Amino acid sequence: MARKIDSYDVIVVGGGPSGSQVAYKLAGMGYIVGVVEKKATLNGDICCTGLVSRECVDKFSIPEVVIHRWASGAKLFPPSGKPVHVQRDTPQVAVLNRSAFNQIWAQRAKKAGAEYRFGCNLKGVIHEKGKVTAEVSCRGQTLTLQGRAIVIATGFGTPLLDNLGLGAAGDFVMGAQAVVETDIAEVEVYFGNQIAPGFFGWLVPTSPGKGLVGLLARRDNPFYLRKLLDSLGAAGKIASADVKMNYGGVPLKPLPHTRGDNLLVVGTAAGQVKPITGGGIYFGLICADIAANTLNRALTADNLSARALAGYERAWRRKLARELRNGYLGRKAYEMLNDRQVSRVFGLLESTGIIEELSRSEELSFDWHADVITRVMGQKLMAKTLNSITMPFSRKKTAGSAG
């Protein structure tokens, strides 16, 4: 018996925020959209803090029902131990219930007409006569899905992208996180090579009595997260350090190519992530809309060649390239600091009034870091302190590689 082939206009691989946003937009335009998600449900633990700006909430109409709380500031702890407080008069950042957010975003896409298949793994993609055929393993069965185009929104780490000739993320870091019991009411961020070498750790309050403890590090994530949990437990900031850890990869640079014949890559899978914080929700949603609009034009013209889809790559890079480039250079400069230098930088941020400016200026955003990095590096005392560290990044070859 011949295997049944299910046909779609667009197949979306990945039911997270970026994938569901693409599905929602395209289904709302009248296209037949199928979404393949490897998880059996969307209500499990996710290695993501779920911090998004008010700008993101407003732009994408994120409902209050999926927001744990709003934050107007944070305490930053350099290696010296003296906290630095960044505070705005009004709430700036929403802490999302990531599981609920994923579910609601998928429900929106379903209501628009998208069809979801859960517990399904993409085994391979074949290009044939202007279409794509996806072989999918679903709960012990192999399904054949055919579409005019396919969108990869799997998150980080799928080998499929390299197999399709799109390359791999040029740089990445691993994240580790755990749900904890805590009464801390304000976001806390911890710096120093004893906490998270080259990166940072965090304690983010979520729902009443709950929070997230996590960190980014290039190596030994379980060791450093256990150490952070034990430290927070000893300080009385969390009830217990005996908690389950979750892990995930975070790209720090985008893919070399995010489009091919009948193919687009969106979100974390494409490396559309803020290198400074590792956050990818807002940038992923922005690029999902660009992807949907590009596919709409290409489907209407019945031309889904890589050349016809190049507008997607041009548009998202035009929007984000400066952020990704400057963020990556700032990230690499920070990684080269030792703890003494990190504490010195924090002292300069206070003494030069940069912290006060960050707290006061409405122009400086949680999402857009390029201007912040430019202002920090432009301070004479800061530039003198970082001169020996930032000098390698002034070379044309290195600076251009982050885009």
N, C-alpha and C positions, 0 to 999 in steps of 0.2 A: 504493500500500500504506500502511495506517495505521501511524503510528510506534508502536513498542512502548512501553508505559508500565510502569515498574517501581514497585511500591507498597511503602511502608514505614509503620510507625507514626510513626517520627521520622527526619527527615533531618538529619544533622549536617554543617555546612560547615566544614571545617578539621580536620586530623588531628594537631594539636599536643596538648600535655598536657591542656588544658581540654576540647577536643573529644573526645579519646579517653577522658577520664574520664567525660564524660556518656554516651558510647556504651557504655562498659564497664558502668556502673551500670544503664542502661536495658535493655541486652541481657541482663544478669544477672537482671532482673525479668521476662524473658520477652517483651519487645517486639521487633519487627522493626525493626532500625536500619541505616540506610545512611549511610556516611561519605564525603564528597566532599573530596578533597585535591588542591590545584592542583599540588603538586610531584610529580615522577615517582617519587621515593623520599624516605624520611625520613632518609637518611644523609649529607646535605650539610651544609655550613657554616651556622651559625646565629649571628646577631648577638645573642648572649646569653651572659653569663658563667656562668650555671648555678649561682649560689650560692643554696643553700637551707639553712634552719636544721635543727637536730636535731629540733625539734618537727615540722617538715614531713616529714622522713624517717620519723619514728616514726608520725605520724598516717596517712600514706598508704603505709606499708610499702614505701618505695623500696629496692630491693635494692642491696647493696654492689657488685654487678657493674657498676653504672652510675655509681659514685662514684669520681672520679679520686683524691681525697684529702680529708682532713678538716683544717680550720683552726681553731686556738684563739685566734688574734689577728691583728692587722694593724698595719702601720706607716702612719701618716698624715703626709703631707708638706704643711705649710702653705707659703704663699709665702716665708716667712722661711727655709725650708730645714731648720730644726731639726725632726726627726721626732718625732711623738708616738706612743707605743706603747700600744695597747689589747690586753690579754692576759687570757684566762681560764685557769683551771687545767685545764679539760677541753675537748676539741674541741667547738665550737659550730656550725660551718658546714661543710656538705658542698659540694664543688665537683663538680658533675655533669658527666658526659660527655653533653652535650645531645643529640647525635645518637643515642646508644645509648638514652638515656632516652625520646626520642620513639618509637623503634622498639619498645622493650619495652612502653610504654604502649599502643601500637596493637596489639601482639600479644595483650595481655591482653584488649582489647576484641574482637578477632577470635575468640579462644578462647571468649569468652562468647556469641558468635554474631553480632557486628556484621559487616557487609559493607563493605569498603573499596574505593573507586575512586580510583586515583592518576592524576595527570596530567590532572585535570579542573577546568575553571573554571566557576563558576556565572555564568550570563549574566543571569538574572532570576528573580523569584519572583512568582507570580500566586496571589492568594487567590480561592477559588471554592467555594461551598457547603460551608463548614466544613472545607475542606482546602487544602493548599498544593501548587502545581505548580512544580517547579524545572526550568528549562531549563539543561542542562549541556553544555558542550563538552568532549568527551573524545577526545584524539588524532585530531582531524579530524572526529569524528562528533558530532552533536547528540543528546543523550539527554533523555528526559522522565521525571523522577522525581516521584512523587506521595506525599505524606505527610499524616498528620493534624496534624503539627507540624514546625517546622523550628527548628534551633538554629544560630545564627551564632557560630562560634568561629574566625574567620579570622585573628586577629591584627589589628594596627593598619593602617588606611589603606584599607579597602574602601569604595568609594562606595555600595555596596549599602545601607548603613544609612541614609544620608541619603535615598536613593530610597524607602526603606520608611517614611519619616516619623519616624525615631528620632533625627534630628539627628546632629551630629558632636562629637567630643571638643572640649571648650572650650579646651583648652590641650595642647600636646604639645612634645616635644623630639626631636631626631634623635640616634641613637647610631651610632658607628663603631667597628669592632673588627678585630683581625688576630691570627692565630695566629703565634706567634714561638718561636724556640729560646731557652731561658733556663735558668739553674741557680739562679735565685732560689727560695728555699724558703718564703717568707712573702708573703702578700697585701700589696701596697703600693697606697696611694690618694694621688693627687696633686691638690692644690687650688690655685686661683689663676687669675686672668683671663688669664695668659699660657699656661696649660695648657688650660683649658676654661672659657671665660667663663661665670660664674654656676653652673657645675656642677663636675665632677671627672673625673679620668682614673684608670686603674687598670692594674696589672700583677698578674695572677692566675696562679700556677703551677697546672698541670693534671697531665698525665701526666709521667713522668720526662723531663726535658730539654725540655719544652714548656710554653707558657703563653699567656695572652691579654692583649693590650694594647688598651685601648679608652678611649673617653670619651663623654660626653654634651655636646652644645652645640646652641644654637639656630641657628647658622650656621657655614659654612666648616669643616665636619667634616673633609674630606680634608686641609685645610691644618693644622688643629690636631693631627690624629692623626699626620700626617707629621712635624710638629715634635716631638711626644712620642716617636715612634719614634726619630728622630735623636738626641734627648737621651739616651734609654735606651741606645742603641747606643754613643754616645760615653762613657757612664758604665760600659760593660762589662756592663750588666745583660741585654742581649739580644745574640744572635750577629750578627744582621743586621736592618737597617731596611727592606730590600728585600723586602716581603711584600705579599700580597694583602689588600685591605681589604673588609670587608662592612659594609652599612649597614642600619638599620632605624629605624622610628619608635616612640616611647614616649609614650603618653598620660599626662598629668599630672592630668587630671580625668576623672571618669566621664561616660558619655553621659547626656543628660537623661532618656532612657527606655531601658530594657533589656528591654521586653516589648511585645508587640502581639498581635493576634489570631493564634493558632496559631504564635506566634513568641517565642523568647527569645534574648538575646545574652549571651555568657559570655566571661570571661577578658579578655585584652588588648583585644579588639574592643569590650568594654563599658567599658574604662577601669578595670578592677579591678586596679590596679597601685599599688605603693608610690611616692608622689611623691618621697620623699627619695632612694631608691636606683634607682628605675626597675624594680625586680624585680616580676615578675608571676606566677611559677610557683605559689607557695603560695596567694595570694589567688585565683588562677584555679581551682585545684583545689577550694578551699573552695566557691566559687560554683558550680562544676560539680556538686558533690554536691547543693547546694540546688536547682539547676535540675532535676536528675534526679528528686529527690523531689517537686518541684512538678509536673512533667510526669506523674509516676506518678499523683498524685491527680487531675489534670485528665483524663488519658486514661481512668482508671477511671470518672470521673463523666461522661465524654463531653461535656465542656464545656471548650473550649480558647480561649475568648474572652479578650480582654485583661484583662477584669475578673477572670476565673477565675485567670489567671496572675499577677495583681498580688502574690500572696503571695511570689513569687520576689523581686521587687524590694524588698518590705518586709523580707524576711528577710536578704538580702545587705547591704542598707544598714544594717540594725540591727547587723549584725556588723562592718561595715567603715567606716561613715560617719565616726566620730570619727577613725579612723586616716587616712582620705583627707583629711578637712578639715584637721586639725592638720598633717599632713604637707605639704599644699599651702601652707598659710600659712608654715610653716617654710622650705619651698623658695623661696617668693617673697621672704621676708625675706633669705635667704642670697644670692639673685641680686642684691640691691641693694648688697651689700658690695663695697668695693674691696679690693685686696690687703692694704693696711695694716690695714684693719678685720678681714679674715679672719685675719691673723696675730695680731691683738689678741684675737680670740675664742678662738683655740687657746691663747694664753697664759693667758687666764682659765679655760679648761677645765682646765688643769693646776693653776693656782694656787689655785683654789677647790675642788679635789679632785673635780671632776665626772668626770674621766677615771678616777681611781681607783675612784670609785663605779660607773661603767659597767663597769669590769673586774671588780669584786667582786660586784655585786648580781645575784643569780639572777633577780630579778623583772624586770629590764630585758632585753628580748628583741631579737634580730636582726630579728624580723618586726614587732613592735608598737612603733611609734615615738612614739605620742602621749604616753606618760608621759615619755619622754626629752625631747621637745620642751618639755613643761610644766615639767620640772625645770630645764632649761637657761634658759628664759625667766624662770623664777621667781627665779633668782639675782639679788640686788640689783645687783652689779657688771655682770653680763651685761645686765640690763634697762637699766641706765644707758647702757651702750655702744650697745645696739641701739635705744634709745628713739626716736630720730628716724627709724629705718628701720621699726620695727614699728608705729608710730603709725597709718599709713594702714590697717592690717589690723584695727584695733580697731573700725572702723565696721561697723555691722550689715550693711549691704548687701554689703560685700566679704567679710566672714567667712562669710556664709551661702551665697555663690556656689560654694564649693568642694564642697559636699555633693552 
